[in-house]
Amino acid sequence: MGRLLSLLFLVLIFQQSFSQELIWENKIAISSYESLNSVIKTNEGNFLASGFSGRWKKYHLNITLDAAILMKFDEDGDTLWVKFTGYYGSIGKMVEAENGIIYSSLIYYDFAINDFRSGVLSFNENGTIFQLIPLTIGSEAFFYDIKFKDGYIWLSGEKSPSLFYPNAAFGYDFHLRKIRFDGSEVFSLVYNGNDPVSRGNKIEFMPNGNILFSGSVGNKIGAFEIDTAGNQVQYRSYFTNNFNGGWQNSLISQIADGNRIVGGSRSTNPGSYYLGKHDTSGTRIWGGISIGGAGVRMIFSDSTIVFHYGLASPPISQIRRLSSDSVVLSTLDFMGQGTLPYFKSIVDVYHDSDSSGVVVGNIFPITFNPTNLYIAKFAKLGILYNPTSAKAFEKLKTDAVPIPFPNPGTDIVKFTILSGPGKVTFTETNGRKVFDGEYLPEKGVSTKRFPPGIYNYKLERNGKTWGGKWVKE
């Protein structure tokens, strides 16, 4: 049945497609290994891109460090400048705040502690660096998405080791952080989808004011709905990959008709990806698994879906626009006749007001060496302006509740909502209360002294109360 769904999906997405115009493309070679990760348009009409390059490569304690870079280019594809930021690592997503300052996630090497850190870098459209806000050390946490809203910077990603599964060899939790412009923290919270490998990725703001935080949960693609105070409203899994547990770039986006677009690339050989439309309960409306890789997925106000499709052999690099019922409306081919004869990996896309746009990423021969910076401009894809994924989405209703785990357990018990302190009680079936006190997510509750048996629990937080049963072995 799964194979049939995949075949049907492949048939559907190749109907009604036609090519779009590639206006120009450029390869920028400043070292043998480099890439651009993000692009925005400046107030003066040029484009600012971020990424990394080996041009300012540094060797330190047997580690090869690439340079975090900014690059500015104009509407005609001419490079205005490339600047080394002074940090070794890679700049990720960029977002421009109300104050005109640009903020970006940054993974960089801190020579003072001889370890990598995650942080937020601020600069202007001329590449002048203002401030670095250090956040985490080593592999403790990585942030893959950054948003600006209501005067705050929001960061999402993953935290390791897992606070929910501290004994897991490779444990992860979803990690959400809210900070002020000066770097001071509003909150830093983690969430888990009842799996030791819960890896957060992307955040979107919903029409009801809450946050949709998506990523991979073991072999599933899942998402949390979280309010702006960090409280978990619900968790929902949308697709289970029973053949291979590895996912890359898994995310869930809202669509204007009230449903979800679910996608992720799989660790298979050859590579493959899932793309589908699901309702808010997680039920699939359409979707399937295809050979290749898919990234840079965006949803627009007309409910169309734009994503980059790549395949190594035969080499394919395209931007495809799908209708909300999975029909390909247009295809932009980066490897068609007359284009640069290399493979192009598209990492980010900017759409202009006339729905034309630019892409950034990297370009390389089939041998992968060298890998250089790549930029290109394309004509309109027939997309309505103001790309969004939230315009007509109605508020979710759910009966999801925090769940104690492990259950049964022998010592520390925690709950699947981890967003600040609360109050919890544990009561024996005869009514005798064995614990009544504060619940701290980072500590949980020690039940070592509880006699074996069945307990009723009551968890209270922010005016909400949940209850159920927990078993001590």
C-alpha positions in Angstrom: 0.0 0.0 0.0 2.9 2.4 0.9 4.5 1.7 -2.5 1.3 2.3 -4.3 0.8 5.7 -2.5 4.4 6.7 -3.5 3.8 5.7 -7.2 0.5 7.7 -7.2 2.3 10.7 -5.8 5.0 10.5 -8.4 2.4 10.4 -11.1 0.4 13.4 -9.7 3.3 15.7 -9.3 4.5 15.5 -12.9 1.2 16.7 -14.4 0.7 20.2 -15.9 4.3 21.3 -15.4 6.1 23.9 -17.6 9.4 25.7 -17.4 10.1 29.1 -16.0 12.9 31.5 -16.9 16.3 31.6 -15.3 17.4 35.2 -15.8 21.0 34.8 -14.6 23.2 32.6 -12.5 26.7 33.1 -11.1 29.4 30.9 -9.6 31.6 32.8 -7.1 34.8 31.0 -6.3 36.8 32.4 -3.4 38.0 29.0 -2.0 37.6 25.3 -2.7 34.9 24.7 -0.1 32.1 27.2 0.7 28.4 27.8 0.7 25.7 30.4 1.2 23.0 29.6 3.7 20.5 32.5 3.8 19.5 35.6 1.7 17.5 38.7 2.4 16.8 41.9 0.3 18.2 45.2 1.7 16.4 48.5 1.8 18.5 49.8 -1.0 17.4 47.0 -3.3 20.5 44.8 -3.2 20.8 41.3 -1.6 22.7 40.2 1.5 23.7 36.5 1.8 25.4 34.7 4.7 27.4 31.4 4.9 30.9 30.2 5.2 34.1 29.9 3.1 37.5 28.3 3.4 39.3 31.5 2.0 40.2 32.6 5.5 40.7 29.0 6.7 42.4 28.6 10.0 44.0 25.5 11.6 43.7 25.2 15.4 44.4 22.2 17.6 44.1 19.9 14.6 40.8 21.4 13.6 40.2 23.0 10.2 38.0 26.1 10.7 36.1 27.8 7.8 35.2 31.5 8.0 31.7 32.8 8.6 31.1 35.3 5.8 28.6 37.9 4.5 28.2 38.7 0.8 26.4 41.5 -1.0 25.2 41.3 -4.6 22.9 43.4 -6.8 19.9 42.7 -9.0 22.2 42.0 -12.0 24.2 39.3 -10.1 27.3 41.4 -9.6 29.1 40.8 -6.4 29.6 44.0 -4.5 31.7 42.6 -1.7 32.4 39.5 0.4 33.4 40.0 4.0 34.9 37.8 6.7 33.0 38.5 9.9 35.9 37.7 12.1 34.4 34.5 13.4 35.2 30.9 12.3 32.1 28.8 11.7 28.9 29.4 9.7 26.1 32.0 9.7 22.6 30.5 9.3 19.2 32.1 8.8 19.0 35.9 8.9 16.0 38.1 10.0 15.7 41.9 10.0 14.2 43.5 13.1 12.2 46.7 13.5 15.3 48.7 14.4 16.8 47.9 11.0 19.4 45.6 12.5 19.9 42.2 11.0 20.2 39.2 13.4 21.4 35.8 12.5 22.1 32.4 14.1 25.8 31.6 14.2 27.8 28.5 15.0 31.4 29.6 15.7 34.6 28.5 17.4 35.4 30.3 20.7 39.2 30.3 21.0 38.9 31.3 24.7 37.4 28.0 25.6 38.7 25.9 22.6 35.2 24.8 21.7 32.3 25.6 19.4 29.4 27.8 20.5 26.0 28.8 19.2 25.1 32.5 19.3 23.3 35.4 17.6 25.2 37.9 15.5 23.9 41.4 14.7 25.0 43.6 11.8 23.8 46.0 9.2 23.3 45.7 5.4 26.8 47.0 4.8 28.3 44.1 6.8 29.2 46.2 9.9 29.2 43.8 12.9 27.6 45.2 16.0 27.3 42.4 18.6 27.8 38.7 19.2 25.5 37.2 21.8 27.0 33.9 23.0 24.3 31.3 23.9 25.5 27.7 24.3 28.8 25.8 24.4 29.8 22.7 22.4 27.1 20.4 21.2 24.8 21.4 24.0 22.4 23.1 21.6 22.2 24.2 18.0 19.7 26.7 16.6 18.4 26.2 13.0 15.7 28.8 12.7 15.4 32.5 13.9 12.4 34.7 13.9 11.7 38.3 15.1 8.3 39.1 16.7 6.9 41.8 19.1 10.4 43.1 20.0 11.9 39.7 20.7 14.3 37.3 19.0 13.1 33.6 18.8 15.5 30.7 18.2 14.6 27.1 17.6 16.7 23.9 17.3 17.8 21.0 19.4 19.5 20.4 22.8 21.7 17.5 23.7 21.9 15.4 25.9 18.2 15.0 26.4 16.8 16.1 29.7 14.0 13.6 29.3 16.2 10.7 28.4 19.6 11.5 30.2 20.9 7.9 29.7 20.3 7.9 25.9 23.6 7.7 24.0 22.5 10.2 21.4 19.6 11.9 23.1 18.0 15.2 21.9 15.1 17.5 22.9 13.4 20.3 21.0 14.8 23.6 22.2 13.1 27.0 22.1 14.7 30.2 23.3 13.4 33.8 23.5 15.8 36.6 24.0 15.9 40.4 24.0 18.0 42.6 21.8 20.7 42.9 24.4 21.0 39.1 24.7 19.2 38.8 28.0 17.0 35.7 28.2 13.3 35.7 28.5 13.1 31.9 28.6 15.0 28.8 27.4 12.8 25.7 27.3 12.9 22.1 25.9 10.2 19.7 24.8 10.1 16.0 23.9 7.8 13.9 21.8 8.2 10.8 23.9 11.3 9.7 22.0 15.0 10.0 23.0 15.8 11.5 19.6 13.5 14.5 19.4 15.2 17.1 17.2 13.6 20.5 16.7 14.0 22.5 13.5 11.6 25.2 12.4 9.2 27.6 14.0 6.2 29.5 12.6 3.8 31.9 14.2 0.2 30.9 14.0 -2.9 33.2 13.5 -4.0 32.4 17.1 -0.7 33.9 18.3 0.9 30.5 19.2 4.0 28.9 17.8 4.2 25.8 15.6 7.6 24.1 16.4 8.4 21.2 14.1 11.1 18.6 13.6 11.8 14.9 13.8 10.8 12.6 16.7 12.7 9.3 16.2 11.2 8.0 12.9 8.3 10.4 12.9 7.9 14.0 11.7 6.1 15.9 14.5 5.2 19.4 15.8 4.4 21.1 19.1 2.0 24.0 19.4 3.4 26.3 22.1 2.0 29.6 23.4 4.2 32.7 23.6 4.9 32.0 27.3 6.4 28.7 26.4 3.6 26.5 27.5 3.0 23.4 25.5 -0.6 23.3 24.1 -0.3 20.1 22.1 2.0 17.6 20.4 1.1 15.9 17.1 3.0 13.4 15.0 2.2 13.5 11.2 4.2 10.9 9.4 6.1 7.7 10.4 9.0 6.5 8.4 9.1 2.7 9.2 11.9 1.9 6.8 14.6 4.3 8.0 14.9 6.3 11.2 17.0 9.2 9.9 15.5 12.5 8.8 17.1 15.8 7.6 15.4 19.1 7.3 12.1 17.8 8.5 9.5 20.4 9.1 5.8 21.1 9.1 4.2 24.3 7.7 0.8 25.7 8.0 -1.3 26.2 4.9 -4.1 28.7 4.2 -6.8 26.0 4.0 -6.2 25.0 7.6 -4.1 21.9 6.9 -0.4 21.1 7.1 2.4 20.5 4.6 4.7 17.8 6.0 8.2 17.1 4.6 11.6 15.7 5.2 14.6 14.1 3.5 15.5 10.5 4.5 18.9 8.9 5.1 18.5 6.2 2.4 20.8 5.2 -0.4 19.9 6.6 -2.9 18.5 9.6 -1.0 14.7 10.0 -0.7 12.2 12.4 0.7 8.6 12.6 1.9 6.2 15.4 1.0 2.5 15.4 1.9 -0.5 17.3 3.0 -2.1 16.3 6.4 -5.0 17.7 8.4 -4.5 19.0 11.9 -5.2 15.6 13.5 -2.2 14.2 11.5 -4.2 12.3 9.0 -2.7 12.2 5.5 -4.7 13.8 2.7 -2.1 13.2 0.0 1.6 12.5 0.0 4.3 9.9 -0.7 8.0 9.1 -0.8 10.1 9.9 -3.8 13.8 9.4 -4.8 16.0 12.5 -4.4 16.0 15.3 -1.9 13.7 18.2 -1.1 14.4 21.4 0.8 13.6 25.1 1.1 9.9 24.4 1.4 7.6 27.4 1.6 3.9 27.9 1.7 2.2 30.9 0.0 -1.0 32.8 0.6 -2.7 31.0 -2.4 -1.9 27.7 -0.7 0.7 26.7 -3.3 3.9 24.9 -2.2 7.4 25.8 -3.4 10.3 23.5 -2.8 13.7 22.7 -4.2 14.1 19.2 -5.7 17.6 17.7 -6.1 18.9 14.4 -7.4 22.6 13.3 -7.7 22.3 10.8 -10.5 21.1 11.8 -13.0 21.9 15.3 -11.7 18.7 17.4 -11.2 18.3 20.7 -9.5 14.8 22.4 -9.7 12.4 24.6 -7.9 8.9 23.2 -8.2 5.6 24.9 -7.4 2.8 22.6 -6.5 -0.9 23.3 -6.1 -2.5 22.4 -2.7 -3.7 19.2 -4.2 -0.1 18.2 -5.4 -0.2 19.1 -9.1 3.0 20.7 -10.4 2.2 24.2 -11.7 5.6 25.2 -12.7 9.2 24.0 -12.7 12.4 26.1 -12.7 15.3 24.0 -14.0 18.8 25.1 -12.8 20.5 22.4 -15.0 18.8 22.9 -18.3 20.4 23.6 -21.6 22.6 26.7 -21.5 23.0 26.8 -17.7 26.3 26.4 -15.9 27.3 22.7 -16.3 27.5 21.8 -12.6 25.2 20.6 -9.9 23.5 23.3 -7.9 22.3 22.9 -4.3 19.7 25.6 -3.4 19.8 26.4 0.3 17.6 29.5 0.5 15.2 31.5 -1.7 14.0 35.1 -1.6 10.8 36.0 -3.5 10.4 39.6 -4.7 7.1 41.6 -4.9 6.5 40.5 -8.5 7.1 36.8 -7.4 10.5 36.7 -9.2 13.4 36.0 -6.8 16.9 35.0 -6.1 18.4 31.8 -4.8 21.6 31.1 -2.9 23.6 28.0 -2.1 26.5 26.2 -3.6 27.7 24.7 -7.0 30.0 21.8 -7.6 31.0 19.1 -10.1 29.9 15.6 -9.6 33.2 15.0 -7.7 32.1 17.6 -5.1 35.4 19.4 -5.4 35.6 22.3 -5.5 32.3 23.5 -3.9 31.8 27.2 -4.5 29.2 29.9 -3.8 26.2 30.0 -6.1 23.6 32.8 -6.7 20.8 33.0 -9.4 17.8 35.1 -10.3 14.6 33.7 -11.8 11.4 35.2 -13.3 8.1 35.0 -11.6 6.7 31.6 -10.7 3.1 32.9 -10.7 3.0 33.1 -6.9 0.9 35.7 -5.0 3.1 38.1 -3.1 3.5 38.1 0.7 4.6 34.4 1.2 2.9 33.2 4.4 1.8 30.1 6.0 -0.7 31.4 8.5 -3.4 33.6 6.9 -6.5 31.5 7.1 -5.5 29.0 9.7 -8.0 28.6 12.5 -7.2 27.9 16.1 -6.5 24.3 17.0 -8.6 22.4 19.5 -7.0 19.5 21.3 -7.4 17.3 24.3 -3.7 16.5 24.4 -2.3 16.4 28.0 1.1 16.2 29.6 2.2 12.6 30.1 4.4 11.2 32.9 7.3 9.1 31.9 8.8 6.6 32.3 5.5 4.9 33.2 5.9 2.5 34.8 9.1 3.8 36.5 11.4 3.3 39.4 12.8 6.7 40.4 12.8 10.1 38.6 9.5 10.8 36.8 9.0 13.8 34.4 6.2 15.1 32.2 6.2 15.6 28.5 5.4 19.3 29.0 8.6 21.1 30.1 8.0 24.8 30.1 8.6 26.0 33.7 7.8 25.1 37.3 4.4 23.8 38.4 2.8 21.9 41.2 2.4 18.1 41.4 0.9 15.6 43.8 1.1 11.9 43.9 -1.6 10.0 45.9 -2.0 6.3 46.7 -5.2 4.6 45.7 -6.3 4.7 49.4 -6.1 8.5 49.3 -2.8 8.8 51.2 -0.7 11.7 49.7 3.0 10.7 49.2 4.2 13.8 47.4 2.8 17.3 47.3 5.2 20.0 46.1 6.9 22.0 43.3 7.5 20.4 39.9 10.8 21.5 38.3 11.2 20.3 34.7 14.9 20.0 35.0 14.8 17.8 38.1 11.5 15.9 37.9 10.2 14.1 40.9 12.1 11.4 42.8 9.9 8.5 43.6 12.7 6.3 45.0 10.9 6.2 48.4 7.5 5.5 47.0 6.2 1.9 47.7 5.5 -0.1 44.5 2.0 0.3 43.3 -0.5 2.5 41.4 -0.6 6.3 42.1 -2.9 9.1 41.0 -1.1 12.3 40.0 -2.3 15.8 39.6 -0.2 18.4 37.7 -1.0 22.1 37.9 0.5 24.9 35.9 -0.7 28.4 34.8 -4.3 27.7 35.9 -4.5 24.4 34.1 -4.8 21.0 35.9 -4.1 17.5 34.5 -4.4 14.1 36.2 -3.9 10.5 35.6 -2.3 7.3 36.9 1.4 6.4 37.3 2.8 3.0 38.2 5.8 2.5 40.5 7.6 -0.8 39.9 
